[in-house]
């Protein structure tokens, strides 16, 4: 008994433009799925990689969300896009909608010369006379040093996750292209 796979190339060879169109469409779909995956992972990291200060700020009602979401601006600026042209498709994700300098500081970490003020029970103090309306009460470190605020590395790690996901998506889209070409 022999086993084989029959591939009908008649439709492909008679209409090479249709074949090219299928490959271009699936490449675009792959790029879009990969970029969306990366942006979702990045948002997840922003939501989950808070600091002790961000947890205290959330408990005090200053942060609007979990992790490093104070106003939502850094989180909501994460997006993705796909650009396609003849013979090329590119995908991007990250702070596409907007970028502010502090996103970079949160991403890689920074030297913090400020110390937050806490109550005796460990709650973050807030006050109306702070630079941020009803924000945390902070003061310069009286010891002259600094505290290292760790980076969240959302963009870096989302990129690594997307690269790790690419072989799986490539297999998926190769199979889709093959199915579509064989159905012609």
C-alpha positions as CSV (number, residue, x, y, z in Angstrom):
1,X,0.0,0.0,0.0
2,X,1.4,3.4,-0.9
3,X,0.7,6.7,0.7
4,X,0.9,10.0,-1.0
5,X,-0.5,13.5,-1.1
6,X,-1.8,14.9,-4.3
7,X,-1.4,18.6,-4.9
8,X,-3.4,20.2,-7.7
9,X,-1.1,22.8,-9.3
10,X,-3.4,23.4,-12.3
11,X,-5.1,26.5,-10.7
12,X,-1.9,27.9,-9.4
13,X,-0.1,27.6,-12.7
14,X,-3.0,29.0,-14.7
15,X,-3.3,32.0,-12.4
16,X,0.0,32.9,-10.7
17,X,-1.4,36.3,-9.7
18,X,-4.1,34.6,-7.5
19,X,-1.3,32.6,-5.9
20,X,0.7,35.7,-5.2
21,X,-2.4,37.4,-3.8
22,X,-3.0,34.5,-1.4
23,X,0.6,34.6,-0.1
24,X,0.5,38.4,0.4
25,X,-2.9,38.2,2.2
26,X,-1.6,35.5,4.6
27,X,1.7,37.3,5.2
28,X,-0.3,40.4,6.2
29,X,-2.5,38.3,8.4
30,X,0.5,36.7,10.1
31,X,2.1,40.2,10.6
32,X,-1.2,41.5,12.1
33,X,-1.6,38.5,14.5
34,X,2.1,38.8,15.6
35,X,1.9,42.5,16.2
36,X,-1.4,42.2,18.1
37,X,0.1,39.4,20.2
38,X,3.1,41.6,21.0
39,X,1.0,44.7,22.0
40,X,-1.3,42.5,24.2
41,X,1.8,41.0,26.0
42,X,3.2,44.5,26.5
43,X,0.0,45.7,28.1
44,X,-0.1,42.7,30.3
45,X,3.4,43.5,31.5
46,X,2.5,47.1,32.3
47,X,-0.5,45.8,34.2
48,X,1.4,43.2,36.2
49,X,4.9,44.7,36.8
50,X,4.2,47.3,39.4
51,X,6.5,48.4,42.3
52,X,5.8,48.7,46.0
53,X,5.1,52.4,45.4
54,X,2.6,51.7,42.6
55,X,0.7,49.2,44.9
56,X,0.7,51.8,47.7
57,X,-0.5,54.5,45.2
58,X,-3.3,52.3,44.0
59,X,-4.4,51.6,47.6
60,X,-4.4,55.4,48.2
61,X,-6.6,55.9,45.1
62,X,-3.8,57.7,43.2
63,X,-3.2,55.0,40.5
64,X,-6.1,54.3,38.3
65,X,-5.1,50.7,37.6
66,X,-2.9,47.8,38.6
67,X,0.8,47.6,37.9
68,X,2.2,50.8,36.6
69,X,-1.0,52.4,35.5
70,X,-1.3,55.8,37.1
71,X,-3.4,57.7,34.6
72,X,-3.6,55.1,31.9
73,X,-1.7,57.2,29.4
74,X,1.3,54.8,29.1
75,X,-1.0,51.8,28.9
76,X,-3.3,53.3,26.4
77,X,-0.5,54.4,24.2
78,X,0.4,50.8,23.4
79,X,-0.8,49.8,20.0
80,X,0.3,48.0,16.8
81,X,0.3,48.6,13.1
82,X,0.9,46.7,9.9
83,X,2.2,48.2,6.7
84,X,2.0,46.2,3.5
85,X,3.3,47.0,0.1
86,X,4.4,45.2,-3.0
87,X,6.7,42.4,-1.9
88,X,6.9,43.5,1.7
89,X,5.0,43.4,5.0
90,X,6.1,44.9,8.2
91,X,4.6,45.0,11.7
92,X,5.3,47.1,14.7
93,X,4.0,47.3,18.2
94,X,4.8,49.5,21.2
95,X,4.1,53.0,22.2
96,X,2.7,53.9,18.8
97,X,-0.1,56.2,19.7
98,X,2.0,58.5,21.8
99,X,5.3,58.4,23.6
100,X,6.3,60.4,26.6
101,X,9.8,60.4,28.2
102,X,8.6,58.8,31.4
103,X,7.6,55.6,29.5
104,X,11.3,55.0,28.8
105,X,12.2,55.6,32.4
106,X,9.5,53.1,33.5
107,X,10.7,50.6,30.9
108,X,14.4,50.6,31.9
109,X,14.3,51.7,35.5
110,X,15.7,54.9,36.9
111,X,17.5,56.5,39.8
112,X,14.8,58.0,42.1
113,X,15.9,60.9,44.4
114,X,12.4,61.1,45.8
115,X,11.0,59.3,48.8
116,X,7.3,59.0,49.4
117,X,5.7,59.7,52.8
118,X,3.8,57.0,54.5
119,X,1.6,56.9,57.6
120,X,2.5,54.9,60.6
121,X,0.3,52.1,59.3
122,X,2.1,52.0,56.0
123,X,-0.4,53.9,53.8
124,X,0.8,56.4,51.3
125,X,0.2,60.0,52.3
126,X,-1.4,62.2,49.7
127,X,-2.1,65.9,49.8
128,X,-3.7,68.7,47.8
129,X,-0.6,70.8,47.8
130,X,1.5,68.4,45.7
131,X,2.5,69.0,42.1
132,X,-0.1,66.4,41.1
133,X,-3.5,67.4,42.4
134,X,-4.2,65.3,45.5
135,X,-1.1,63.1,44.6
136,X,1.4,61.4,46.8
137,X,3.4,63.5,49.2
138,X,7.1,63.1,48.3
139,X,10.3,64.7,49.4
140,X,13.9,64.6,48.4
141,X,15.9,61.8,49.9
142,X,17.3,63.4,53.1
143,X,20.3,61.2,52.9
144,X,21.4,62.5,49.5
145,X,21.3,59.1,47.9
146,X,18.8,57.6,45.6
147,X,16.7,54.5,45.4
148,X,16.8,52.5,42.2
149,X,13.3,52.0,40.7
150,X,13.4,48.8,38.8
151,X,12.4,48.7,35.1
152,X,9.3,46.9,34.0
153,X,10.9,45.8,30.6
154,X,7.4,45.5,29.0
155,X,8.6,46.3,25.5
156,X,11.8,44.2,25.7
157,X,10.0,41.1,27.0
158,X,7.0,41.5,24.7
159,X,9.5,41.6,21.8
160,X,11.1,38.3,23.1
161,X,7.7,36.7,23.4
162,X,6.7,37.7,19.9
163,X,10.0,36.3,18.5
164,X,9.3,33.0,20.4
165,X,5.8,33.0,19.0
166,X,6.9,33.5,15.4
167,X,7.8,29.9,14.5
168,X,4.4,28.7,15.7
169,X,2.6,31.4,13.7
170,X,4.8,30.7,10.7
171,X,3.7,27.0,10.7
172,X,0.0,28.1,11.1
173,X,0.2,30.5,8.1
174,X,2.2,28.1,5.9
175,X,-0.6,25.6,6.4
176,X,-3.2,28.2,5.6
177,X,-1.4,29.2,2.4
178,X,-1.1,25.5,1.4
179,X,-4.8,24.8,2.1
180,X,-5.8,27.9,0.1
181,X,-3.5,27.1,-2.8
182,X,-4.7,23.5,-2.9
183,X,-8.3,24.5,-3.0
184,X,-7.8,26.4,-6.3
